[in-house]
């Protein structure tokens, strides 16, 4: 399953019609059939259904749906459409004429009192107003119509996207319909899954409309992570192997104030299959970590006031070659010692994973990222603003644009953009995770994710696949945990403990 932009979706429609010779009305008919399946799930034939039709093919889908419902015996179907016939798209005109021949009432009015009465009588409202092609803010009558509908708390099914939501960014274009369910056609659209659009689209389901699979396969877009995909990415354990087969990792981090972040990261790495793990840490927390981490080797470095001192980088320099890769940043702070260590790692030839404070520090020195060795970055929105030198609002409003622009400036980088729906991408491929829940919005969750990534990368040495696996397993753990626990009570350590069950479940699919 893919997430494609509105431009890509239009191109897919064009190819289907021009190169595969599938008439637009056939695609429209299949779109209506797809939506009808979801009407049938919640409606009896005597329910009152109001279909809101706007200009263009989204409105045409609504007219086509009206005909299907009427033909199937739905007794009370009404269309609301203020679009003059001559301003409709070609295919919409065809289905509007068909709806008229079926004697389906087509209601036109800008009297909000009458519109409110219409909504009051409706059991289900179908939103076929504007779809993904909306390019300007909704104002005037339609603004009031949408506000009226939202205040009446009806069961609303939106076609493709909740009207008023920008299809590519999820931004609200003045106002937006609050849908109960959205039936997205062919693929997800970014606005279906990116906040705030995701909050308006309700439950999102994707339905086929007989689009040729070859067109979908060749189209650019974010691939949606699922069990089968991640099972195919998950590193396999071989019978004839040893600890050296699964990676020798160096993990640099920690401080007197934040030794817990380092401990959680390390425990998650061990639970995710790393072969051997050495932790480089300020000497002041050596005893603390020795009591927590029996399975790790510890490498204490010079300390100043509970943080790495500037000498620590020089002490570590000659030992880097003992390891396959480095993870750096968890709980280490942003002092001069931490800065020197980040510079040391990034100027080495070792693959590395940067998390937490390391992302802030490298944001001050973006030239350090111009390296050949694989580099994995794990920013949340604020950290992405550091890395990209963009305003936080820019990142939140259009993260895909910010991320892709950032990647163009560098070499061998894999990026995990952590948000409500995390994006994992490099220059060539992009994946989005739709699993997970707000139990992950808690301190330590990111450290656990980084540790999982460390353990998985150590086994596969594939930055993109290990990043996808870590993100998905992390999220699936949270989804499994809420079956028995409340969101509030789930801790970062619970994610680590649950990970064994999710890994086992995915491995059984291999």
PyMOL commands that set and color helices and strands:
alter all, ss='L'
color gray80, all
select helices_A, chain A and resi 6-18+24-42+57-71+85-87+90-101+112-121+131-133+140-151+190-193+197-201+213-218+227-233+243-246+259-271+283-292+311-317+320-322+336-346+357-363+366-369+381-388+392-397+399-408+438-440+445-460+463-481+487-489+492-507
alter helices_A, ss='H'
color red, helices_A
select strands_A, chain A and resi 2-4+48-53+76-80+105-107+124-128+155-159+181-185+188-189+203-207+222-224+248-252+276-282+297-301+303-304+307-308+325-328+351-354+375-377+413-417+423-425+430-432
alter strands_A, ss='S'
color yellow, strands_A
deselect
rebuild
show_as cartoon
